[in-house]
Amino acid sequence: MMTSLDGKIMGNYMGTPEGNAAGAAFKAIAFGENPYYKHQGWLSGRVTTDDNFTFYAEPELDETAGTVPEGDFVAETTGMYYVSIDPSGRLGWKRNSLTYAGTTAHVVEVLTGKASNAYKAFLRGLGISYIIAGEDALDYAVALAKLKELFGVETLMLGGGGVLNWSFIQAGMCDEVSIVVAAAADGSDNTPALFDAREGLSDDTPVGFDLQAAEVKDGGALWLRYLVKQAV
Ligand SMILES: NC(=O)c1ccc[n+]([C@@H]2O[C@H](COP(=O)([O-])OP(=O)(O)OC[C@H]3O[C@@H](n4cnc5c(N)ncnc54)[C@H](OP(=O)(O)O)[C@@H]3O)[C@@H](O)[C@H]2O)c1
């Protein structure tokens, strides 16, 4: 993740020279031809996907679609995946892949039992893979186990937003935090932070981190890597 000096993951600071320099460092670490992290995909919350890729479009559902087969749907195994946490099946996808910072990824939707038959039929029609993880709430362990078994994902990057990040950390499902801190801020009081507790998903129980490395990047940015300690 990239943040401002005050830990924000969105905002006007991103358009400053210091924000641009930090953004370039972030992309080189995580994406492109030779990234530091050799991951097989990245995980995003539903709001992050709507903001960046599906733009709050309504999915084109056919409520008369025939009943889809039970369980998961593997449309493609490509080696790079955009894993979308969308428990209720709300995202209005138009295609089954996306390209971000020079990296093309097949879309895998992580649904729960709350997603409708019509939504699953919609995903099948677009060739978008999906897995079912949990009935009423996301089952983290099931989601990660299925991503490994069905798609060969060994290393998965938590790609935000703050709600997704904090819920995975509190669930004990994140080993490492890696952030590029821009030498910029904008003081906004309505932008999301790197970690955001959300009622029903997470709370404000504190977590400690073990610093592994700190590196200065262009534009005064700092790349910080921490291991996650157990929640106290
Ligand atoms: N600077 C960066 O590096 C960076 C990176 C990524 C994102 N961002 C920005 O961050 C902003 C969005 O962040 P956000 O924190 O508001 O939202 P978010 O984490 O992207 O999405 C939150 C939603 O995802 C689903 N979700 C997340 N965790 C879940 C869990 N444990 N169990 C079940 N559902 C879960 C829920 O969807 P439902 O509401 O459908 O139930 C939840 O409301 C965007 O503006 C995005 O552009 C910045």
The ligand as an SDF file (V2000), in Angstrom:
LIG
                    3D

 48 52  0  0  0  0  0  0  0  0999 V2000
   -3.3330    4.0260   -1.6670 N   0  0  0  0  0  0  0  0  0  0  0  0
   -3.4730    2.7710   -1.9670 C   0  0  0  0  0  0  0  0  0  0  0  0
   -2.4580    2.0550   -2.0800 O   0  0  0  0  0  0  0  0  0  0  0  0
   -4.8710    2.1720   -2.1270 C   0  0  0  0  0  0  0  0  0  0  0  0
   -4.9820    0.8140   -2.3680 C   0  0  0  0  0  0  0  0  0  0  0  0
   -6.2620    0.2620   -2.4550 C   0  0  0  0  0  0  0  0  0  0  0  0
   -7.3950    1.0670   -2.2770 C   0  0  0  0  0  0  0  0  0  0  0  0
   -7.2700    2.3720   -2.0800 N   0  0  0  0  0  0  0  0  0  0  0  0
   -8.5010    3.2270   -1.8930 C   0  0  0  0  0  0  0  0  0  0  0  0
   -9.1880    2.8400   -0.7220 O   0  0  0  0  0  0  0  0  0  0  0  0
  -10.5670    3.2240   -0.8410 C   0  0  0  0  0  0  0  0  0  0  0  0
  -11.5490    2.1420   -0.3550 C   0  0  0  0  0  0  0  0  0  0  0  0
  -11.2000    1.6710    0.8970 O   0  0  0  0  0  0  0  0  0  0  0  0
  -12.3020    1.1630    1.9780 P   0  0  0  0  0  0  0  0  0  0  0  0
  -11.5130    0.7770    3.1530 O   0  0  0  0  0  0  0  0  0  0  0  0
  -13.3600    2.1900    2.1020 O   0  0  0  0  0  0  0  0  0  0  0  0
  -13.0170   -0.0930    1.3000 O   0  0  0  0  0  0  0  0  0  0  0  0
  -12.5330   -1.5620    0.8340 P   0  0  0  0  0  0  0  0  0  0  0  0
  -11.7410   -2.2370    1.9110 O   0  0  0  0  0  0  0  0  0  0  0  0
  -11.9590   -1.4820   -0.5240 O   0  0  0  0  0  0  0  0  0  0  0  0
  -13.9490   -2.2840    0.6660 O   0  0  0  0  0  0  0  0  0  0  0  0
  -14.7560   -2.5310    1.7900 C   0  0  0  0  0  0  0  0  0  0  0  0
  -15.8410   -3.5130    1.3790 C   0  0  0  0  0  0  0  0  0  0  0  0
  -15.2570   -4.7390    0.9380 O   0  0  0  0  0  0  0  0  0  0  0  0
  -15.9720   -5.8390    1.4950 C   0  0  0  0  0  0  0  0  0  0  0  0
  -15.1300   -6.4210    2.5630 N   0  0  0  0  0  0  0  0  0  0  0  0
  -13.8910   -6.0130    2.9400 C   0  0  0  0  0  0  0  0  0  0  0  0
  -13.4060   -6.8070    3.9170 N   0  0  0  0  0  0  0  0  0  0  0  0
  -14.3510   -7.7310    4.1540 C   0  0  0  0  0  0  0  0  0  0  0  0
  -14.4430   -8.8240    5.0510 C   0  0  0  0  0  0  0  0  0  0  0  0
  -13.4420   -9.1110    5.9190 N   0  0  0  0  0  0  0  0  0  0  0  0
  -15.5590   -9.5570    5.0590 N   0  0  0  0  0  0  0  0  0  0  0  0
  -16.5680   -9.2610    4.2050 C   0  0  0  0  0  0  0  0  0  0  0  0
  -16.5490   -8.2270    3.3340 N   0  0  0  0  0  0  0  0  0  0  0  0
  -15.4430   -7.4850    3.2930 C   0  0  0  0  0  0  0  0  0  0  0  0
  -17.2750   -5.2400    2.0490 C   0  0  0  0  0  0  0  0  0  0  0  0
  -18.1400   -5.1550    0.9150 O   0  0  0  0  0  0  0  0  0  0  0  0
  -19.7490   -4.9550    0.9920 P   0  0  0  0  0  0  0  0  0  0  0  0
  -19.9490   -3.5340    1.3960 O   0  0  0  0  0  0  0  0  0  0  0  0
  -20.2020   -5.2330   -0.4030 O   0  0  0  0  0  0  0  0  0  0  0  0
  -20.2440   -5.9510    2.0090 O   0  0  0  0  0  0  0  0  0  0  0  0
  -16.7670   -3.8720    2.5130 C   0  0  0  0  0  0  0  0  0  0  0  0
  -17.7770   -2.9040    2.6650 O   0  0  0  0  0  0  0  0  0  0  0  0
  -10.7980    3.4990   -2.3010 C   0  0  0  0  0  0  0  0  0  0  0  0
  -11.0020    4.8770   -2.4570 O   0  0  0  0  0  0  0  0  0  0  0  0
   -9.5340    3.0110   -2.9850 C   0  0  0  0  0  0  0  0  0  0  0  0
   -9.2490    3.6890   -4.1630 O   0  0  0  0  0  0  0  0  0  0  0  0
   -6.0220    2.9650   -1.9880 C   0  0  0  0  0  0  0  0  0  0  0  0
  1  2  1  0
  2  3  2  0
  2  4  1  0
  4  5  1  0
  4 48  2  0
  5  6  2  0
  6  7  1  0
  7  8  2  0
  8  9  1  0
  8 48  1  0
  9 10  1  0
  9 46  1  0
 10 11  1  0
 11 12  1  0
 11 44  1  0
 12 13  1  0
 13 14  1  0
 14 15  2  0
 14 16  1  0
 14 17  1  0
 17 18  1  0
 18 19  2  0
 18 20  1  0
 18 21  1  0
 21 22  1  0
 22 23  1  0
 23 24  1  0
 23 42  1  0
 24 25  1  0
 25 26  1  0
 25 36  1  0
 26 27  1  0
 26 35  1  0
 27 28  2  0
 28 29  1  0
 29 30  1  0
 29 35  2  0
 30 31  1  0
 30 32  2  0
 32 33  1  0
 33 34  2  0
 34 35  1  0
 36 37  1  0
 36 42  1  0
 37 38  1  0
 38 39  2  0
 38 40  1  0
 38 41  1  0
 42 43  1  0
 44 45  1  0
 44 46  1  0
 46 47  1  0
M  CHG  2   8   1  16  -1
M  END
$$$$
